[in-house]
Amino acid sequence: GPLVYVNARVASERLAALRRRSDCKAVVLDASSITALDSTAVREFQGVVSEMERRGQHFWVAAADERIKQAYERLSAEHRVRFFASLDEAQRAFSALPVQH
């Protein structure tokens, strides 16, 4: 469904809870069911992405429709979100991350 002002805060809070985990290296959002994206949702995600980058974590989006990617790029002043064609592709990228001790 749509990821817009009505539910953007809830999604952002859930992502924030995941990023606070000390063992979190990356969060992958399966965007295959997202049908619309508005500027409020983009701003919420940008806040999460900024915090994750400060912590050395990654925020990735997988399986997003081309319209969703274009909406994000159009609405975002900063294009820091990495998009993957599929969850499998994101998993391969995750597996290639260096192991931290």
N, CA and C atoms as a LAMMPS dump frame, in Angstrom:
ITEM: TIMESTEP
0
ITEM: NUMBER OF ATOMS
303
ITEM: BOX BOUNDS ff ff ff
-5.0000000000000000e+02 5.0000000000000000e+02
-5.0000000000000000e+02 5.0000000000000000e+02
-5.0000000000000000e+02 5.0000000000000000e+02
ITEM: ATOMS id mol type element x y z
1 1 1 N 0.816 -1.178 0
2 1 2 C 0 0 0
3 1 3 C 0.868 1.253 0
4 2 1 N 0.253 2.387 0.13
5 2 2 C 0.993 3.647 0.113
6 2 3 C 1.792 3.864 1.398
7 3 1 N 2.935 4.477 1.251
8 3 2 C 3.749 4.89 2.389
9 3 3 C 3.725 6.418 2.355
10 4 1 N 2.8 6.981 3.124
11 4 2 C 2.524 8.417 3.075
12 4 3 C 2.426 8.979 4.486
13 5 1 N 2.084 10.247 4.6
14 5 2 C 2.095 10.951 5.873
15 5 3 C 1.335 10.231 6.98
16 6 1 N 0.283 9.495 6.638
17 6 2 C -0.532 8.819 7.646
18 6 3 C 0.248 7.723 8.368
19 7 1 N 1.081 6.989 7.666
20 7 2 C 1.789 5.862 8.27
21 7 3 C 3.309 6.003 8.263
22 8 1 N 3.826 7.104 7.773
23 8 2 C 5.274 7.276 7.672
24 8 3 C 5.952 7.276 9.036
25 9 1 N 5.353 7.898 10.022
26 9 2 C 5.953 7.969 11.362
27 9 3 C 6.06 6.575 11.973
28 10 1 N 5.038 5.779 11.831
29 10 2 C 5.054 4.415 12.38
30 10 3 C 6.171 3.597 11.722
31 11 1 N 6.279 3.686 10.403
32 11 2 C 7.338 2.96 9.695
33 11 3 C 8.708 3.433 10.158
34 12 1 N 8.864 4.738 10.315
35 12 2 C 10.131 5.304 10.756
36 12 3 C 10.484 4.835 12.168
37 13 1 N 9.508 4.796 13.044
38 13 2 C 9.748 4.338 14.42
39 13 3 C 10.164 2.87 14.453
40 14 1 N 9.559 2.06 13.614
41 14 2 C 9.944 0.642 13.553
42 14 3 C 11.382 0.489 13.051
43 15 1 N 11.742 1.283 12.045
44 15 2 C 13.116 1.248 11.549
45 15 3 C 14.093 1.737 12.608
46 16 1 N 13.695 2.757 13.358
47 16 2 C 14.554 3.282 14.418
48 16 3 C 14.807 2.219 15.483
49 17 1 N 13.801 1.451 15.81
50 17 2 C 13.959 0.384 16.809
51 17 3 C 14.964 -0.655 16.311
52 18 1 N 14.905 -0.983 15.038
53 18 2 C 15.856 -1.943 14.476
54 18 3 C 17.274 -1.396 14.494
55 19 1 N 17.424 -0.136 14.131
56 19 2 C 18.78 0.43 14.039
57 19 3 C 19.439 0.572 15.401
58 20 1 N 18.65 0.627 16.46
59 20 2 C 19.233 0.755 17.805
60 20 3 C 19.864 -0.54 18.3
61 21 1 N 19.573 -1.623 17.642
62 21 2 C 20.187 -2.891 18.038
63 21 3 C 21.683 -2.824 17.764
64 22 1 N 22.47 -3.219 18.729
65 22 2 C 23.927 -3.127 18.582
66 22 3 C 24.462 -4.058 17.494
67 23 1 N 23.741 -5.125 17.19
68 23 2 C 24.212 -6.076 16.185
69 23 3 C 23.684 -5.769 14.777
70 24 1 N 23.007 -4.645 14.612
71 24 2 C 22.423 -4.291 13.317
72 24 3 C 23.474 -3.692 12.395
73 25 1 N 23.711 -4.353 11.255
74 25 2 C 24.634 -3.818 10.253
75 25 3 C 23.867 -3.171 9.106
76 26 1 N 22.672 -3.695 8.838
77 26 2 C 21.878 -3.181 7.721
78 26 3 C 20.405 -3.47 7.96
79 27 1 N 19.575 -2.581 7.448
80 27 2 C 18.132 -2.789 7.419
81 27 3 C 17.732 -2.757 5.958
82 28 1 N 17.001 -3.789 5.537
83 28 2 C 16.525 -3.862 4.159
84 28 3 C 15.007 -3.757 4.185
85 29 1 N 14.496 -2.737 3.528
86 29 2 C 13.051 -2.555 3.41
87 29 3 C 12.58 -3.253 2.142
88 30 1 N 11.693 -4.23 2.299
89 30 2 C 11.085 -4.893 1.149
90 30 3 C 9.98 -3.97 0.645
91 31 1 N 10.237 -3.285 -0.433
92 31 2 C 9.31 -2.275 -0.939
93 31 3 C 8.386 -2.817 -2.029
94 32 1 N 8.339 -4.115 -2.177
95 32 2 C 7.555 -4.7 -3.261
96 32 3 C 6.068 -4.384 -3.166
97 33 1 N 5.567 -4.111 -1.974
98 33 2 C 4.134 -3.82 -1.843
99 33 3 C 3.836 -2.328 -1.671
100 34 1 N 4.853 -1.483 -1.735
101 34 2 C 4.627 -0.04 -1.612
102 34 3 C 4.13 0.489 -2.953
103 35 1 N 2.967 1.135 -2.921
104 35 2 C 2.34 1.602 -4.159
105 35 3 C 2.469 3.11 -4.357
106 36 1 N 2.794 3.844 -3.3
107 36 2 C 2.939 5.298 -3.398
108 36 3 C 3.864 5.76 -2.288
109 37 1 N 4.505 6.901 -2.507
110 37 2 C 5.461 7.458 -1.555
111 37 3 C 5.308 8.97 -1.605
112 38 1 N 5.17 9.608 -0.432
113 38 2 C 5.059 11.068 -0.44
114 38 3 C 6.247 11.71 0.271
115 39 1 N 6.283 13.032 0.263
116 39 2 C 7.426 13.763 0.816
117 39 3 C 7.591 13.544 2.315
118 40 1 N 6.509 13.317 3.049
119 40 2 C 6.616 13.048 4.487
120 40 3 C 7.366 11.747 4.725
121 41 1 N 7.025 10.718 3.976
122 41 2 C 7.709 9.434 4.118
123 41 3 C 9.181 9.561 3.762
124 42 1 N 9.478 10.297 2.714
125 42 2 C 10.875 10.491 2.315
126 42 3 C 11.65 11.201 3.419
127 43 1 N 11.08 12.252 4.001
128 43 2 C 11.753 12.969 5.106
129 43 3 C 11.987 12.053 6.301
130 44 1 N 10.996 11.233 6.632
131 44 2 C 11.148 10.286 7.741
132 44 3 C 12.307 9.338 7.474
133 45 1 N 12.362 8.789 6.271
134 45 2 C 13.435 7.861 5.932
135 45 3 C 14.788 8.544 5.908
136 46 1 N 14.84 9.779 5.446
137 46 2 C 16.118 10.492 5.431
138 46 3 C 16.666 10.645 6.846
139 47 1 N 15.794 10.892 7.813
140 47 2 C 16.242 10.977 9.206
141 47 3 C 16.816 9.662 9.688
142 48 1 N 16.15 8.579 9.369
143 48 2 C 16.626 7.249 9.755
144 48 3 C 17.954 6.943 9.067
145 49 1 N 18.035 7.232 7.78
146 49 2 C 19.259 6.964 7.016
147 49 3 C 20.435 7.748 7.59
148 50 1 N 20.22 8.999 7.912
149 50 2 C 21.289 9.829 8.487
150 50 3 C 21.809 9.238 9.787
151 51 1 N 20.903 8.846 10.654
152 51 2 C 21.313 8.266 11.937
153 51 3 C 22.043 6.938 11.721
154 52 1 N 21.556 6.128 10.81
155 52 2 C 22.208 4.846 10.548
156 52 3 C 23.614 5.059 9.995
157 53 1 N 23.765 6.02 9.108
158 53 2 C 25.097 6.294 8.564
159 53 3 C 26.059 6.719 9.667
160 54 1 N 25.58 7.52 10.592
161 54 2 C 26.44 7.936 11.718
162 54 3 C 26.881 6.737 12.553
163 55 1 N 26.057 5.707 12.593
164 55 2 C 26.37 4.509 13.37
165 55 3 C 27.116 3.461 12.552
166 56 1 N 27.394 3.748 11.284
167 56 2 C 28.074 2.784 10.427
168 56 3 C 27.148 1.695 9.911
169 57 1 N 25.849 1.944 9.915
170 57 2 C 24.858 0.977 9.447
171 57 3 C 24.361 1.37 8.058
172 58 1 N 23.702 0.435 7.392
173 58 2 C 23.179 0.651 6.049
174 58 3 C 21.66 0.574 6.054
175 59 1 N 21.018 1.409 5.243
176 59 2 C 19.58 1.314 4.993
177 59 3 C 19.411 1.085 3.508
178 60 1 N 18.838 -0.055 3.157
179 60 2 C 18.684 -0.437 1.772
180 60 3 C 17.214 -0.695 1.469
181 61 1 N 16.84 -0.492 0.22
182 61 2 C 15.479 -0.751 -0.243
183 61 3 C 15.549 -1.786 -1.351
184 62 1 N 14.741 -2.83 -1.224
185 62 2 C 14.741 -3.91 -2.212
186 62 3 C 13.371 -4.034 -2.869
187 63 1 N 13.4 -4.412 -4.127
188 63 2 C 12.196 -4.755 -4.892
189 63 3 C 11.216 -3.592 -5.037
190 64 1 N 11.729 -2.374 -5.066
191 64 2 C 10.86 -1.21 -5.242
192 64 3 C 10.472 -1.079 -6.71
193 65 1 N 9.235 -0.743 -6.925
194 65 2 C 8.753 -0.427 -8.265
195 65 3 C 9.508 0.801 -8.78
196 66 1 N 9.699 0.885 -10.068
197 66 2 C 10.429 2.015 -10.654
198 66 3 C 9.777 3.354 -10.281
199 67 1 N 8.456 3.381 -10.18
200 67 2 C 7.763 4.621 -9.789
201 67 3 C 8.141 5.051 -8.38
202 68 1 N 8.351 4.092 -7.487
203 68 2 C 8.727 4.407 -6.107
204 68 3 C 10.149 4.956 -6.086
205 69 1 N 11.049 4.335 -6.823
206 69 2 C 12.425 4.852 -6.892
207 69 3 C 12.439 6.268 -7.452
208 70 1 N 11.682 6.507 -8.49
209 70 2 C 11.636 7.841 -9.09
210 70 3 C 11.025 8.86 -8.129
211 71 1 N 9.993 8.463 -7.411
212 71 2 C 9.375 9.371 -6.436
213 71 3 C 10.372 9.717 -5.349
214 72 1 N 11.118 8.73 -4.872
215 72 2 C 12.123 8.998 -3.842
216 72 3 C 13.169 9.986 -4.358
217 73 1 N 13.667 9.74 -5.543
218 73 2 C 14.696 10.603 -6.109
219 73 3 C 14.169 12.017 -6.371
220 74 1 N 12.919 12.119 -6.785
221 74 2 C 12.32 13.419 -7.043
222 74 3 C 12.099 14.202 -5.738
223 75 1 N 11.705 13.516 -4.676
224 75 2 C 11.353 14.169 -3.418
225 75 3 C 12.528 14.338 -2.474
226 76 1 N 13.617 13.653 -2.737
227 76 2 C 14.756 13.645 -1.824
228 76 3 C 15.832 14.626 -2.275
229 77 1 N 16.268 15.435 -1.33
230 77 2 C 17.393 16.325 -1.611
231 77 3 C 18.698 15.536 -1.608
232 78 1 N 18.706 14.431 -0.879
233 78 2 C 19.892 13.582 -0.768
234 78 3 C 19.509 12.171 -1.189
235 79 1 N 20.225 11.632 -2.15
236 79 2 C 19.912 10.296 -2.676
237 79 3 C 20.816 9.251 -2.049
238 80 1 N 20.729 9.097 -0.735
239 80 2 C 21.654 8.19 -0.05
240 80 3 C 21.116 6.778 0.131
241 81 1 N 19.901 6.534 -0.245
242 81 2 C 19.33 5.197 -0.099
243 81 3 C 19.786 4.339 -1.265
244 82 1 N 20.26 3.148 -0.956
245 82 2 C 20.706 2.214 -2.003
246 82 3 C 19.549 1.291 -2.345
247 83 1 N 19.228 1.216 -3.624
248 83 2 C 18.132 0.373 -4.093
249 83 3 C 18.691 -0.904 -4.704
250 84 1 N 17.99 -2.011 -4.449
251 84 2 C 18.334 -3.304 -5.021
252 84 3 C 17.13 -3.828 -5.791
253 85 1 N 17.383 -4.539 -6.857
254 85 2 C 16.297 -5.068 -7.68
255 85 3 C 15.475 -6.125 -6.94
256 86 1 N 16.118 -6.831 -6.002
257 86 2 C 15.423 -7.911 -5.291
258 86 3 C 16.004 -8.078 -3.889
259 87 1 N 15.28 -8.825 -3.076
260 87 2 C 15.793 -9.162 -1.748
261 87 3 C 17.046 -10.025 -1.853
262 88 1 N 17.077 -10.909 -2.849
263 88 2 C 18.263 -11.751 -3.055
264 88 3 C 19.5 -10.902 -3.335
265 89 1 N 19.338 -9.876 -4.153
266 89 2 C 20.46 -8.994 -4.474
267 89 3 C 20.932 -8.264 -3.207
268 90 1 N 20.001 -7.808 -2.394
269 90 2 C 20.36 -7.141 -1.13
270 90 3 C 21.069 -8.125 -0.198
271 91 1 N 20.613 -9.368 -0.168
272 91 2 C 21.252 -10.388 0.666
273 91 3 C 22.689 -10.634 0.232
274 92 1 N 22.916 -10.671 -1.066
275 92 2 C 24.289 -10.858 -1.559
276 92 3 C 25.176 -9.677 -1.158
277 93 1 N 24.632 -8.471 -1.219
278 93 2 C 25.401 -7.288 -0.809
279 93 3 C 25.697 -7.339 0.684
280 94 1 N 24.724 -7.792 1.462
281 94 2 C 24.917 -7.916 2.899
282 94 3 C 26.019 -8.937 3.197
283 95 1 N 25.979 -10.052 2.497
284 95 2 C 26.977 -11.092 2.71
285 95 3 C 28.376 -10.615 2.365
286 96 1 N 28.47 -9.631 1.49
287 96 2 C 29.774 -9.109 1.087
288 96 3 C 30.311 -8.035 2.033
289 97 1 N 29.499 -7.602 3.006
290 97 2 C 29.967 -6.594 3.963
291 97 3 C 31.119 -7.172 4.796
292 98 1 N 32.083 -6.338 5.129
293 98 2 C 33.17 -6.83 5.974
294 98 3 C 32.652 -7.219 7.365
295 99 1 N 33.244 -8.248 7.916
296 99 2 C 32.882 -8.7 9.259
297 99 3 C 33.527 -7.758 10.265
298 100 1 N 32.726 -7.267 11.206
299 100 2 C 33.245 -6.376 12.241
300 100 3 C 33.406 -7.157 13.532
301 101 1 N 34.498 -6.918 14.21
302 101 2 C 34.757 -7.622 15.484
303 101 3 C 34.605 -6.687 16.632
